[in-house]
C-alpha cells in the first residue's frame, strides 16, 4: 500500500505559472548545454579571481522593502564580465555564483534556485547579444563603451526584473506590471546610472591594470552597496514609523483597533482596481494607516461615548482631519498623504467636512479612502451601535452613490469584493 504523495512545489499553481517556469528553465538549460561546453578561456587565473569577486558581491544581498525580492551589486560585475570574457563565460560565472549563494546564503528551495540560475543565464546571453548588436567591443576607451554598455544594462535590468516579476505575479495571480512597479521601479536609476557606469569603469580598469585593479575596485563597489542599503533601510524606517503612528491611533480609540489596517487594505485594492500608479498607491497606503491620526487630539470621552454626540462634541470630532493633516505635514515623506488625511470625510455632494468640497474637487485618493473608511465603519462594532453586516453595508454604499460617495469608486470596490481580492469579516453573522 502506497503512502501519501509528497507535495509538489507546484501544487496549487496556475497553468500559466507552470508554463512560464518551464519556458524560462528550458531556455536557460538549452543555452547552458549548447554553449557552456564550447566556452574558451585563455587563462584561468583571472577567471577564478572574477568568480571570487562575484561571489563576494553576491554574498551580500539587500532585501527590497515590501517584497521577498533582493538586489546585489554583482550586476556591475556581470556587465563587465560580458565585455571582458564574452556572454558565455559571463553566464557561467553568474550561474555558479547564483547557485552557490542561493543554496548557502538565502537557502532557497531547489525549484527556485533552478529558476533563478536559468533566468540569469537567459538575461546575460540576451544582454551580451544586445551589447554586440550596439557595436560594443572590449576597449580601453570608456567613451566607446557608453552606448553599448547602456544598451546592455537596460536589457539586463528589464529581463531580470520582469522575469522575476512575472513569476511572482503568476504565483499570486496579480498584475506583473504592478509587481514590477512596486518592487523594482524605484531601483531603476540605481541600476542604470549607478551599476552600468561602474561596470564600464571595471572593464577599463581590467584592461589597463588587470585583476589587481578589479580587486581594488571592490572597495567602491561595496561602498555603493552600503549607500543603497542605507536607502532601502530608510524606506523601511518610513513604513515602520507609519505603523508606530497607527498604534498611537489605536491606543486613542480602542473601539476602532485594526480599522486603519483594514481601510488601508481596502483603499490599496480599490486604487489598483482603478489603475492608479504605484507611486499614488504607496501614498494612499500611508494615508490609509494615518487617516484617523487626528483622533489623538480629540477628547477620549468623545471617542468612546456610547450615545449620540452633542453639537459641541460633534464640532470637536470634525476637527480630527485637520489635526491629522497638520501632524503628517511635519514629516516630509508623508506629504503625499496629507490631502487624503484632510479630505477623507468630504462628501461627493459637497455636504462633508472640513471644507465642503464637491465632486472631483476632492482628490481621488481621498474619495477612495472615504469609501474604504465608511465601509469598514459600517462593518465594525462601535460604542454607539453594532455592525450593520455585509448586506446592509453594501446597500448603504449603493444608496450613497453620487451623494456621499463617488460612484466610480464604489463600483471599483464592489468589483474588488466580487473578485475576492479583499477578505471581509461579517461580524453581524459571526
C-alpha positions as CSV (number, residue, x, y, z in Angstrom):
1,X,0.0,0.0,0.0
2,X,1.5,3.3,-1.1
3,X,1.8,6.2,1.3
4,X,0.6,9.8,0.7
5,X,2.1,11.6,-2.3
6,X,4.7,14.1,-1.5
7,X,3.5,17.7,-2.0
8,X,5.0,19.2,-5.2
9,X,6.2,22.8,-5.0
10,X,3.9,23.5,-8.0
11,X,0.7,22.2,-6.3
12,X,-2.0,24.9,-6.5
13,X,-0.1,27.0,-9.0
14,X,-1.8,28.1,-12.3
15,X,-1.1,26.6,-15.7
16,X,0.4,29.9,-16.7
17,X,2.9,29.7,-13.8
18,X,3.9,26.2,-14.7
19,X,4.2,27.1,-18.4
20,X,6.3,30.2,-17.8
21,X,8.5,28.4,-15.3
22,X,9.2,25.6,-17.8
23,X,9.9,28.1,-20.6
24,X,12.5,30.0,-18.6
25,X,14.1,26.9,-17.3
26,X,14.0,25.2,-20.7
27,X,15.7,28.2,-22.5
28,X,18.3,28.6,-19.7
29,X,19.2,24.9,-19.8
30,X,19.3,24.8,-23.6
31,X,21.7,27.8,-23.6
32,X,23.9,26.2,-20.9
33,X,24.1,22.8,-22.7
34,X,24.5,24.4,-26.1
35,X,27.3,26.9,-25.3
36,X,28.9,26.2,-22.0
37,X,30.9,23.1,-23.2
38,X,32.5,25.1,-26.0
39,X,33.4,28.1,-23.8
40,X,37.0,29.1,-24.3
41,X,39.2,30.5,-21.5
42,X,42.7,31.8,-22.3
43,X,43.9,31.9,-18.7
44,X,42.1,30.5,-15.7
45,X,43.7,32.8,-13.1
46,X,41.7,36.0,-13.9
47,X,38.5,34.0,-14.4
48,X,38.8,32.3,-11.0
49,X,39.5,35.6,-9.3
50,X,36.5,37.1,-11.1
51,X,34.3,34.3,-9.8
52,X,35.6,35.0,-6.3
53,X,34.8,38.7,-6.7
54,X,31.3,38.0,-8.0
55,X,30.7,35.6,-5.1
56,X,31.7,38.3,-2.6
57,X,29.3,40.7,-4.2
58,X,26.5,38.1,-4.3
59,X,27.0,37.1,-0.7
60,X,25.7,40.5,0.5
61,X,22.1,40.7,-0.9
62,X,19.9,43.7,0.0
63,X,16.3,42.9,0.8
64,X,13.8,45.2,-1.0
65,X,11.2,46.6,1.3
66,X,7.7,45.2,1.0
67,X,8.7,42.2,-1.0
68,X,10.7,38.9,-0.9
69,X,13.0,40.2,-3.7
70,X,16.5,41.3,-3.1
71,X,19.3,43.1,-5.1
72,X,23.1,42.7,-5.1
73,X,25.9,44.8,-6.6
74,X,27.1,41.8,-8.6
75,X,25.2,43.1,-11.7
76,X,28.1,45.7,-12.2
77,X,30.5,42.7,-12.4
78,X,28.1,40.9,-14.7
79,X,28.1,43.9,-17.1
80,X,31.9,44.0,-17.1
81,X,32.2,40.2,-17.5
82,X,30.1,40.3,-20.6
83,X,32.6,42.7,-22.2
84,X,35.8,41.1,-20.8
85,X,35.0,37.4,-21.2
86,X,32.0,37.3,-23.5
87,X,28.4,36.4,-22.7
88,X,29.0,32.6,-22.5
89,X,31.7,32.8,-19.8
90,X,29.9,35.7,-18.1
91,X,26.7,33.5,-17.9
92,X,28.8,30.6,-16.4
93,X,30.2,32.9,-13.7
94,X,26.7,34.3,-12.9
95,X,25.2,30.8,-12.8
96,X,27.9,29.4,-10.5
97,X,27.7,32.4,-8.1
98,X,23.9,32.4,-8.1
99,X,23.8,28.6,-7.5
100,X,26.2,28.7,-4.6
101,X,24.7,31.8,-2.9
102,X,21.2,30.6,-3.3
103,X,22.0,27.3,-1.7
104,X,24.2,28.6,1.1
105,X,23.2,32.1,1.9
106,X,19.5,32.5,1.1
107,X,18.8,28.7,1.3
108,X,16.1,28.8,-1.3
109,X,14.2,25.6,-2.4
110,X,15.7,23.8,-5.4
111,X,13.0,24.7,-7.8
112,X,13.5,28.4,-7.0
113,X,17.3,28.1,-7.4
114,X,16.9,26.4,-10.8
115,X,14.6,29.2,-12.0
116,X,16.9,31.9,-10.8
117,X,20.0,30.4,-12.3
118,X,18.3,29.8,-15.6
119,X,16.9,33.4,-15.6
120,X,20.4,34.7,-15.0
121,X,21.7,32.6,-18.0
122,X,18.9,33.9,-20.3
123,X,19.5,37.5,-19.0
124,X,23.2,37.6,-19.6
125,X,23.0,35.9,-23.1
126,X,20.4,38.5,-24.1
127,X,22.4,41.4,-22.7
128,X,25.5,40.2,-24.4
129,X,23.8,39.9,-27.7
130,X,22.4,43.5,-27.4
131,X,25.9,44.7,-26.4
132,X,27.4,43.3,-29.7
133,X,24.4,44.5,-31.7
134,X,25.1,48.0,-30.4
135,X,28.6,47.8,-31.7
136,X,30.3,47.1,-28.4
137,X,33.8,45.6,-28.1
138,X,36.3,45.2,-25.3
139,X,38.1,48.6,-25.4
140,X,40.0,50.8,-23.1
141,X,38.2,53.9,-24.3
142,X,35.3,54.4,-21.9
143,X,33.5,56.8,-24.3
144,X,33.3,53.9,-26.8
145,X,31.7,51.7,-24.1
146,X,29.0,54.2,-23.1
147,X,26.2,53.4,-25.6
148,X,26.8,49.6,-25.9
149,X,27.0,49.3,-22.1
150,X,23.9,51.3,-21.6
151,X,22.0,49.1,-24.1
152,X,23.4,46.0,-22.3
153,X,22.4,47.3,-18.9
154,X,18.9,48.2,-19.9
155,X,18.4,44.8,-21.4
156,X,19.8,43.0,-18.4
157,X,17.7,45.1,-15.9
158,X,14.4,44.6,-17.8
159,X,14.8,40.9,-18.5
160,X,16.0,40.2,-14.9
161,X,13.4,42.3,-13.1
162,X,10.4,41.5,-15.3
163,X,11.4,37.8,-15.3
164,X,11.1,37.7,-11.5
165,X,8.0,40.0,-11.5
166,X,6.1,37.7,-13.9
167,X,6.8,34.5,-11.9
168,X,5.7,36.3,-8.7
169,X,2.6,37.7,-10.4
170,X,1.6,34.3,-11.8
171,X,2.1,32.7,-8.4
172,X,0.0,35.4,-6.7
173,X,-2.5,35.9,-9.6
174,X,-1.8,39.6,-9.7
175,X,-0.6,42.0,-12.4
176,X,3.1,41.6,-13.3
177,X,3.3,45.3,-14.1
178,X,2.1,46.1,-10.6
179,X,4.6,43.7,-9.0
180,X,7.4,45.3,-11.1
181,X,6.4,48.9,-10.2
182,X,6.1,48.1,-6.5
183,X,9.3,46.1,-6.3
184,X,11.8,47.4,-8.9
185,X,10.7,50.7,-10.4
186,X,12.4,52.8,-7.7
187,X,15.7,50.9,-8.3
188,X,15.8,51.8,-12.0
189,X,18.0,54.9,-11.5
190,X,20.4,53.0,-9.2
191,X,20.9,50.3,-11.9
192,X,21.2,52.4,-15.0
193,X,23.0,55.4,-13.5
194,X,25.0,53.6,-10.9
195,X,25.8,50.0,-11.8
196,X,26.1,50.4,-15.6
197,X,28.8,53.1,-15.3
198,X,30.5,51.0,-12.6
199,X,30.6,48.1,-15.0
200,X,32.2,50.2,-17.7
201,X,34.8,51.5,-15.3
202,X,35.6,47.9,-14.2
203,X,36.2,47.0,-17.9
204,X,38.6,49.8,-18.4
205,X,40.4,49.1,-15.1
206,X,40.8,45.4,-16.0
207,X,42.1,46.1,-19.5
208,X,44.6,48.7,-18.1
209,X,45.7,47.0,-14.8
210,X,44.2,43.5,-14.8
211,X,42.8,41.6,-11.8
212,X,44.6,43.7,-9.1
213,X,42.8,46.8,-10.3
214,X,39.4,45.0,-10.2
215,X,40.2,43.8,-6.7
216,X,40.9,47.4,-5.6
217,X,37.6,48.4,-7.2
218,X,35.7,46.1,-4.9
219,X,36.0,48.8,-2.2
220,X,33.9,51.4,-4.1
221,X,31.6,48.7,-5.2
222,X,30.9,47.7,-1.6
223,X,30.5,51.4,-0.7
224,X,27.9,51.6,-3.4
225,X,26.2,48.6,-1.8
226,X,26.4,50.3,1.6
227,X,24.8,53.5,0.2
228,X,22.0,51.6,-1.4
229,X,21.4,49.6,1.8
230,X,21.1,52.9,3.7
231,X,18.4,54.0,1.2
232,X,16.4,50.8,1.5
233,X,16.7,50.9,5.3
234,X,15.3,54.5,5.2
235,X,12.3,53.3,3.2
236,X,11.7,50.6,5.8
237,X,12.1,53.1,8.6
238,X,9.4,55.2,6.9
239,X,7.0,52.3,6.9
240,X,7.8,51.4,10.5
241,X,7.2,55.0,11.5
242,X,3.8,54.9,9.9
243,X,2.9,51.6,11.7
244,X,4.1,53.1,15.0
245,X,1.8,56.1,14.5
246,X,-1.0,53.8,13.7
247,X,-0.5,52.1,17.0
248,X,-0.9,55.5,18.7
249,X,-4.2,55.9,16.9
250,X,-5.4,52.5,18.1
251,X,-4.5,53.4,21.6
252,X,-6.5,56.6,21.5
253,X,-9.6,54.9,20.2
254,X,-9.6,51.2,21.2
255,X,-13.0,50.6,19.6
256,X,-11.5,51.0,16.1
257,X,-8.4,48.8,16.7
258,X,-7.4,47.3,13.3
259,X,-9.6,49.8,11.5
260,X,-6.7,51.7,9.9
261,X,-5.2,48.5,8.6
262,X,-8.4,47.4,7.0
263,X,-9.0,50.8,5.5
264,X,-5.5,50.7,4.0
265,X,-6.1,47.2,2.7
266,X,-9.4,48.2,1.0
267,X,-8.0,51.5,-0.3
268,X,-5.0,49.9,-1.9
269,X,-7.2,47.3,-3.6
270,X,-9.5,50.0,-4.9
271,X,-6.6,52.1,-6.2
272,X,-5.1,49.2,-8.1
273,X,-8.5,48.3,-9.5
274,X,-8.8,51.9,-10.7
275,X,-5.2,51.5,-12.2
276,X,-3.6,54.3,-10.2
277,X,0.2,54.4,-10.4
278,X,2.2,52.6,-7.7
279,X,3.5,55.9,-6.5
280,X,0.0,57.1,-5.8
281,X,-0.9,53.7,-4.3
282,X,2.0,54.0,-1.9
283,X,0.9,57.5,-0.8
284,X,-2.6,56.2,-0.3
285,X,-1.2,53.2,1.7
286,X,0.5,55.6,4.1
287,X,-2.6,57.8,4.2
288,X,-4.8,54.8,5.0
289,X,-2.8,53.9,8.0
290,X,-2.9,57.6,9.2
291,X,-6.3,58.8,8.1
292,X,-7.5,59.0,11.7
293,X,-4.3,60.4,13.1
294,X,-6.0,63.5,14.3
295,X,-8.1,61.5,16.7
296,X,-5.2,61.6,19.2
297,X,-6.1,65.2,19.6
298,X,-9.8,64.5,20.4
299,X,-11.1,64.0,23.9
300,X,-11.1,60.3,24.8
301,X,-14.7,60.6,26.3
302,X,-16.0,61.8,22.9
303,X,-14.3,59.0,21.0
304,X,-15.8,56.3,23.3
305,X,-19.2,57.9,24.0
306,X,-21.9,55.2,23.6
307,X,-24.7,57.6,22.7
308,X,-25.2,60.5,20.2
309,X,-22.7,63.4,20.3
310,X,-23.8,66.8,21.3
311,X,-23.4,69.7,18.9
312,X,-20.2,70.8,20.6
313,X,-18.8,67.3,20.7
314,X,-19.6,66.8,17.0
315,X,-17.9,70.1,16.3
316,X,-14.8,68.8,18.2
317,X,-14.9,65.5,16.4
318,X,-14.9,67.2,13.0
319,X,-11.6,68.8,13.8
320,X,-9.7,65.5,13.6
321,X,-9.0,65.6,9.8
322,X,-7.3,69.0,10.1
323,X,-5.3,67.9,13.2
324,X,-4.1,64.8,11.4
325,X,-3.2,66.7,8.3
326,X,-1.1,69.1,10.4
327,X,0.7,66.2,12.0
328,X,1.6,64.3,8.8
329,X,2.7,67.6,7.1
330,X,5.6,67.8,9.6
331,X,7.1,64.6,8.1
332,X,8.5,65.2,4.6
333,X,7.9,61.6,3.3
334,X,4.2,61.8,4.3
335,X,3.3,65.0,2.5
336,X,1.7,62.9,-0.3
337,X,-0.7,61.6,2.3
338,X,-1.8,65.0,3.7
339,X,-4.7,65.6,1.3
340,X,-6.2,62.2,2.0
341,X,-6.0,62.7,5.7
342,X,-7.5,66.1,5.4
343,X,-10.3,65.3,2.9
344,X,-11.4,61.7,3.7
345,X,-14.6,63.0,5.3
346,X,-15.6,65.1,2.3
347,X,-18.8,64.0,0.5
348,X,-19.2,63.9,-3.2
349,X,-22.3,66.2,-3.0
350,X,-20.4,68.8,-1.1
351,X,-22.0,68.2,2.3
352,X,-18.9,66.8,4.0
353,X,-16.2,68.4,6.0
354,X,-13.8,70.2,6.7
355,X,-14.2,72.3,3.5
356,X,-17.3,71.1,1.8
357,X,-15.6,70.2,-1.5
358,X,-17.8,68.9,-4.3
359,X,-17.2,66.0,-6.8
360,X,-13.8,66.0,-8.4
361,X,-12.6,68.9,-6.3
362,X,-12.0,66.1,-3.7
363,X,-8.7,64.3,-4.6
364,X,-9.3,60.9,-6.0
365,X,-7.3,59.2,-3.3
366,X,-9.5,60.9,-0.6
367,X,-12.6,59.7,-2.4
368,X,-11.2,56.2,-2.3
369,X,-10.3,56.4,1.4
370,X,-13.8,57.8,2.0
371,X,-15.5,54.6,0.6
372,X,-13.0,52.3,2.4
373,X,-13.4,54.2,5.7
374,X,-17.2,54.3,5.5
375,X,-17.5,50.6,4.6
376,X,-15.2,49.4,7.5
377,X,-17.0,51.7,9.9
378,X,-20.4,50.2,8.9
379,X,-18.9,46.7,9.2
380,X,-17.4,47.3,12.7
381,X,-18.9,47.3,16.1
382,X,-18.9,50.8,17.6
383,X,-19.7,52.1,21.1
384,X,-23.0,53.6,19.8
385,X,-24.1,50.7,17.6
386,X,-23.4,47.1,16.4
387,X,-22.1,46.1,13.0
388,X,-24.6,46.7,10.2
389,X,-23.5,43.5,8.5
390,X,-22.2,42.9,4.9
391,X,-25.6,43.1,3.1
392,X,-26.7,46.3,4.7
393,X,-23.3,47.9,4.4
394,X,-23.1,47.2,0.7
395,X,-26.6,48.6,0.3
396,X,-25.5,51.8,2.1
397,X,-22.7,52.1,-0.5
398,X,-25.1,51.6,-3.4
399,X,-27.5,54.2,-1.9
400,X,-24.7,56.7,-1.4
401,X,-23.5,56.7,-5.0
402,X,-23.3,60.2,-6.3
403,X,-24.2,61.8,-3.0
404,X,-21.9,60.6,-0.2
405,X,-19.6,58.6,-2.4
406,X,-18.0,58.8,-5.9
407,X,-19.9,56.2,-8.0
408,X,-16.8,55.1,-9.8
409,X,-15.0,54.4,-6.6
410,X,-18.0,52.4,-5.2
411,X,-18.1,50.3,-8.4
412,X,-14.4,49.6,-8.2
413,X,-14.8,48.5,-4.6
414,X,-17.7,46.2,-5.5
415,X,-15.6,44.7,-8.3
416,X,-12.8,44.1,-5.8
417,X,-15.2,42.4,-3.4
418,X,-16.8,40.3,-6.1
419,X,-13.3,39.1,-7.3
420,X,-12.4,38.1,-3.8
421,X,-9.3,40.4,-3.8
422,X,-10.0,41.5,-0.2
423,X,-11.2,39.5,2.8
424,X,-14.2,40.8,4.8
425,X,-15.3,39.5,8.1
426,X,-19.1,39.9,8.6
427,X,-19.4,40.5,12.4
428,X,-23.2,40.6,12.2
429,X,-23.4,37.0,11.0
430,X,-20.4,35.7,13.1
